[in-house]
Amino acid sequence: MIQSINSNNTQFNQNTLPSFKGAQKEFTRSTKYLDKFLKSQENLSSTRFIQGTLTNWFPKAVLSRSFIDFSEFTFLEFLESGIFYFAAPFFGEHLFRKGLFKKVQPKKVRDNVVKNLALGVEKIKNSKLDKTLKNRLITTKGGLLLACITVPALEYALGFAKNLFTLKVFKVSDFNNVANLNKNKTENNEQQQRVEKHSKSVLLKTGLLSAAGVGSGLVLARFGHNSKTARKFSEILLEPGEQISKLLHKIGWKSAKTDDFLKDYLKLDFVNNNGKLALSKGQLALTCITGLFGYSSAAKDRGKLDFYEVWTRVPLVVLYTIFGSSILDAGFKKILANKGKFPELIKRGKDGVIENVPSRKELPKIAEKLSKLNNTSVDGELAKLIKQKAVITGVPYLFSLIAMGFTLSAVSRIWTKYRYDHQAKPQEQNSSQDFVNTNPAFQGFKLSVQK
């Protein structure tokens, strides 16, 4: 989260950050809301949680097919969003870093390990820390990540937990009944037993896997620094994208864009957020992809229509969750740049590529410069910048909500209904034919016609 600015800081004059701090009270209500929106967007966990919940839960709530359907996807979406966006930082920062992994370190280095654990691998290597401490930090970081296998394990198990929830609360295991497709609402006892047995089995296995991950992570953190193999394993585990980039360079493939993408989206190490462990895009991607296969497996237990609906909708949701609205965001910024809009925020570099839009934290300095050039108030310029940045960020955000939320949810439901109707007609025809073939009255009628 963006840190608040101390109004007692005497290093600035009346036109700098303290004046802005006081001037927030003078912003209009709409500007204050836009400011809060921008601040939320600059924290990956908060941003993706809001995006994910709005995109996945809200449209499905509006388009829910039954109370059971509403209940189980509400159960699923909020737990899933919590796992996606907050579980890794919670486990990594609080449960492991300040708890279990601190205790396994020798007392003489315990505080130094905990203090520097948020540093990246390269920063640790290039630091002036003691060599032994560097090695211990790298393997402790590797062990910490290994323990966080709990997060994708929980995500994989979530679909089975949802199945068990629906079965125990509503006594329903057939997806056709959940989606309000089946008129007679009959349930198959064998299917219910199969759903319950498989769900409990998966939950037990993921629990054991999580425990094994924590145990092996603690061993790596405590003893791994003495092993060159363990240190190398930790580096690969933390930064697989970095290792892949190096391999590509060896075979002659050198691309800055490819390197940046791999390092960004295959980074399993935590992000250093002012000394705290924060969610990385690689962690989010791994959890999302694991969840897709968990949903797919859980859906098979409840019928092929559930399985088809998962593969109609969830892969696109996974892509959206990982990348957010970045593709739309880049396209929208290009349009604004071509039209010369918001030049203080949207700029092209020497190579013609659009530079990153300044963060919310950088806006006060830009406002101060503009106020001197235009002979205007800092507060007025800052309010303009906030509104401009809100447009840059908000338009792709809202478009993603409509396109990925309502459109995708509606289409997947329409397809499921179509598949059910298409599946039901042959069954009805077969049932009618069986009735004709077995009914004596129809048999007599057929014989009389033949004569």
N, C-alpha and C positions, 0 to 999 in steps of 0.2 A: 504493500500500500504506500501511497505517496505520503511522505512525512509532512506534518503541519509545520508552518514557518513560525519561528519564535518572534513574537512582536517586541520582545525586549532586546533583540539583537541590535547593538549600537553601531554596527559596521556600515549601516546603510542610512542614506538621508531620507527625507520625507517622500521622495518620489520612487523609492525602491520597495522591496518586498514587505516591510512592515506596514507601509501605507496601504498596500494591496490587502494585507490581512485585515485591516480595519475596514477597508472599503467593501469587503464582501457583504457586509450588512446593508450596503446601499444598492446592491444589485437587485434587479427586478426578480420576482418570483420565478419567472420562466428561465432567466439566466442562471439562477441558483440551481434549478433542476437540471439544466443542461450541464452545468459544472459538475454536479454529482455524477451524471451519466458519464462524462469524460473520465473522471477519476476512477469509476468502476471499470472502465474499459482498459485501464493500464495495469490491471492485475489479472494474470491469466486465469487463476482459479475463479475469481469473481465474475470476470467477463464470460468465460465459457459456461459457468453455472447458469447465469441469467439467460444466455443464448440457448443453451441446451434445454432448459426448463420451458422457456417460451416456445421454442421450436418444436419440441417433442410432446410436452404435456398439454399445453393450452389448446392447440388445434384438436388433439384427440379428445380432450374434455368436451369441446364444442360438438364434435362429431361422434361422441360415444354411442355405442350400439345397444348397451344395456347397463344396468347398475353393476353387474359383475364385471363387465368390460371396463367400466370407469374405475372401479375399485382396484382391479389388479394392475392396470397401467399407472394409476396414481401411486400405488405401492412400489411399482417397478421404477418409475421415472425419478421419484425423489431420492430413493435409495441409490439408484444408478448415478444421478448427478452428484450426490455426496461422495460416492466412491471415485467417480471420474476426476473430480476437481479438488477434493479436500482430503481424501484418504492418504494419498502419498505424502503431502506436507505434514499431516497429523502424525502418521506413523514415523516418518523420517525425522521430523524436528522434535517432537515431544516424547513419543513413546520410546524411540530408539536412541537418538542422539543424546538426549538429556537423561535417559533412563538406562536401558540395558547395555548399550554400547559404551556408555561412560563407565559403568561399573566394571566391565571386563578389562579396562585399561589399567596399567600399573599406576599407582598413586602419583609417582613423580612426574608423569607425562599426561595425566588424565585431563587436567585443565587446558593444556596446550592443544591436545587433540580435539577436544570439544570446541575450543575457541576457533580453530582453523579449519574445521570440517566442511564449512560451506565453500571454501576455495576450490576452484576448478583444478583439474589434473595438471595442466600446463603452468598455472600460477604457483602451484605447490612445487613443481620441479624447478621453476625459475626463481623461487624465493630464497631468502638467506637463512632459512631454517636449517637445523641440524639434519644431516643425511638420514639418520635413523628415524627421526621424527617425520621426515618426508615419506619414507617408506611405510611407516606406520599409518600415516594419514591416508595414503593411497589405498592400502589394503583395508583400512577401516571404512573408507568410503565404499569400496567394493562390497564389503560385508554388509554394510547398511543397505545397499541396493539389493543385495541378494535376499536380505530379510524382507524387503518390500515386495517380494513375489506374492506376498499376502494380498496385495491390491488387485492385480489381474486375476488371482485365484478367486477372490470374492466376486469380481465382475463375471467370471465364467459361471460361477455357481448361482448367480442372481436369477437367471431364467428358471432354474430348478426350484429355487426358493419361492418364486412367483407361482409356479405350478402347485407347489405344496400349500401355499397360502390359499389359493382359490379352491383347492380340493378340501382343505380342512374347514374353511369358513363357509363356503357355499355348496360343498358336496358336489362340485362339478369338475370334470376332467376333460370333457369333450369340447374342443374349440368351437364346434358348430353351435353349442349351447351358450358358450361365453359370448360369441359374436351375434347371438340372437338370430341365427340362420335356420336352426332346426325348430320346426313348429311343435313337435311332440315332446321335446326336451328330455328324451330318454337318455339314461346313462348306462354305460357298459361297465359292469363290476370288474371284469378282467382288466379293462383299460385303467380303471381307477387304481387297482392294485399295482399295475405296472408303473403308472406315473408316480405313485407314492414310493415304491421300492427303488426306482431309478433315481428319483430326486434325493432321497435319503443317502443313497450310495455315493452320489456325486458330492453332496455336502460333506460327507465324512472324508472322502478322498481329498477334497480341496483343503479341508481343515488339517489333514496330515501333511499335505504338501506345504502349507503355510508354516507349520511347526518345523518341518525339515529346513525350509528356507531360513527361518530365524536362527535355528541351531547352527547350520553351516555358516551363516553370516557372522555369528558371534565367534566361531572358531577362526574364521578368516581374519576378523578384526583383531583377535588376541594374538595369534601366532603367525599370520601370513607375512608380516614384514620381514621375516628371516628367509623367505623363499623368493627367488627371482621369478619362478614360474607363477607363484601366487600374485606377485606384483603385476606381472604382465597380464594375467587373467583379469585382474581388477581393472586395469587400464582399458582392456578390450570391452569389458562389461559396462564400464562407465561411458565410454566414448566410441561405440562401434562405428558411427559415421566418420569419425576422424581416422580410424584404421582403414576403412574402405577407401577413403580419399587418398591415403598414402599408397594403397595397392593400385588404384587407378593411375596415379602419377607414375608408378614404376612401369606400367605398360604403355605410357605415353598419352593417357587421357587426362588433360589438364583443363579444367573449366571452373572458373570462380563461382559461377552460379550453381553448378553441380556440387562443388565443395560446400558452399553455404547451405544448400538444401540438406545434404547428408548430415552435416554437423548440427543443423537445427532440428531436423525431424527424426534423426536417429540418435539424439543425445538422451541417454538414459540417466545420466547423472542429474542431480537436482540443480536448479538455477539458484545462484547466489542473490538473494533479495535482501540487501543491507545486512548481510551476515546471517540470514535465516535461510533454511532450506525451503525452496518453493518449487512448485510443479514445473516440469519441463515439457516441451512439446513431444519429445520422444516417449516419455512416460505416458502421456495422454494417448498417443497413437497406439502403443502396445496394449494398454488397457482396453481401448475401443475395439481393436481387432480381436482380442481375446474374447470380449463380450459377444461379438458377432457369432463366433463359433459356438459359444455357450448357448445363445438364444436358439441357434439352428438345431442343436442337439436336443434341447428342452422342447422345442416345438414339435419335433418328430413324435414325441410321446403323446401329443394331444391331437394328432391328425395331420394329414398332408396339407390341408388348407392353411393351417397355422404355419407350417414349414414354408409354404409358398409365399405367404404374406411377409414372413421374416425376410426372405431373400428378395422380395419386391421392394421393401422399404429400408431395411436396416443398413445395407451397404452404402446407400446414399447418405443416410444419417451419420454413419461412421466417417465418411469423407468430410461431411460438413462439420462434424464435431472436431475433427483433427485440424482442419484448415480454417475453420470459422468462416468468416465472410471475406477472407483475404483475396480471393480471386476477383470477387465483385468489387472489393475495395480498390484493388490495383486498377481495374478498368474504369471505375468512377473517377479516380484521381487523374487518370490520363485524359479523360474528357474535360475535367476542370482545368487541367494544365493547358490543353490545346485552346481553350477559350479564354485563357488568361485570368481565371478566377483565383482569388485568394493567394496572390503572389507572395505574401509574407509567410505563408505556410506550405505552399506547394511550389517547389523549385526543382529545376533540372540540373544535373551535374554537367561537367564538361563533356561526358560521353553521351549526353542526351537522356540518360536514365533519370527518372523522377526520384528525388531523394526522400528519405523518411520524413514524414510530417513531424514537426517538433512535438515533444511530449507536453502534457499538461503542466508539468513542472517547469518547462522552459518558457511558457507563455509570458510570465511577468517581465522577464528581461526583454523580450521582443516588444512588449507593450511600452516599456520604458523608452526604448529607442524610437519607436513610432511617435510617442508623445513629444519628444524633443524635435523630431523632424517636422511634425504637423502642428506643433504648438498647441497640443490638446492635453487633456488629463490622462494620466496613466490608467485610471480606473475605466474611463470610457473606451480607451483602446483595448484594454484587457477584456472588457465585455464583448467587444466586436470579435476579438480573436476566439473567445470561447464559443460564440455563435457560429463562427466560420468552421472551427474544428468540429463542432457538433454536427454540422451539415456533412462534412467530409466523412465522418465516422458513422453518423446515424442513417443516412440514405441507404448504403449497402446493408446495414444491419436490419432495417425494416423490410427491405426487399427480400432478404434471406428468410426472414420470419414468414412472410406471405408465401414465397415460392416453395421453401423447404418445409414449412410447417403445414399450412392448410392444404396446399396443392398436393403434396406428397401423401398426407394422411387421407385426403379424399380419394385420390387415385387408388391407393392400396386397398381401401375399403370397397370401392367399386369393383376392382378386380377380384377381390375375395368373393363378393356377392355373385359376380358373373361366373366364377369357377364353381361355386356351390350350385347355382342353377343349372349350369352345363353338366355338372356331375349328377344332379338329382333327376334330370329328365330321362336319361337312359335307365336309371334304376326304376323310375315310375313305369316306363314302358315295359321293362322286364317283369315287374310285378304284375302289371295288367295282363301280359301274355301268359304268365304262370297261372293267373286266376282263370283265364279262358281255357287253358289246356287242362286244368284239373277240375273244372266245374262240370258236373254231369249234364246240366241243362245245355251248356254250350256245345258239349260233345254230341248230344242228340241233334242239336240244330245243324252242326257241321255234317253229320251223317245223312240227314234228310236233304240237305243241299246237294251233297255228292250224288245221291240217288236221282 
